[in-house]
Structures are given as C-alpha cells and as structure tokens.
Amino acid sequence: MDDHKARLLAQQERLTVVGTFRVLKHFKERRALDALHSVFDQLRAAEFSMRAEYDEILRQIGEREGKRS
C-alpha cells in the first residue's frame, strides 16, 4: 500500500501514525538493534525515500556527530 494512502487511512480511523524511522529508533533505544546507521544504509540502497530526519535521528542516538537532543 502506498505510504501516503496508508497514513491517511490510519488518521481517518483515529490511529496513531508512526513512521519507519521512529520504529527503528525505538528498537535502537531498547537495544534490539546494534547500529541504526547500517539499517538506514540498507533502506537507502533499496531506494527507500529518506528525508532529512535520517541524519537527525542518527545524531540523537549518537551514531553521527553534531547536535544531540
């Protein structure tokens, strides 16, 4: 299913919409993944649409240099 259509349908059903990056970040924070950057690299190689949040999430979890929240 197209991601945009899936999000719209979920919102119509009053469901909380959580994206792929947020789910992966959750797993990383709970130590279910060793390194998130390798998963992101695999997604990028599969032509998964990456937005600016990619680098920001890696910064937040300490896998990239720069600002951390």
KADA-V977727 format. One line per field, one symbol per residue. ss: DSSP state (a for helix, b for strand, c for the rest). phi: phi as a letter, one per 40 degrees, with the letter a starting at -180 (. if undefined). burial: I if it has 24 or more other C-alpha atoms within 12 Angstrom, else O. Layout:
ss = ???
phi = ???
burial = ???
This chain:
ss = ccaaaaaaaaaacccccccaaaaaaaaaaccccccaaaaaaaaaacccccccaaaaaaaaccccccccc
phi = .ddccccccccccgcccbcdcccccdccccgcbcacccccccccccgccbbdcdcccccccgbachcbc
burial = OOOOOOOOOOOOOOOOOOOOIOOIIOOIOOOOOOOIIOOIOOOOOOOOOOOOOIIOIIOOIOOOOOOOO
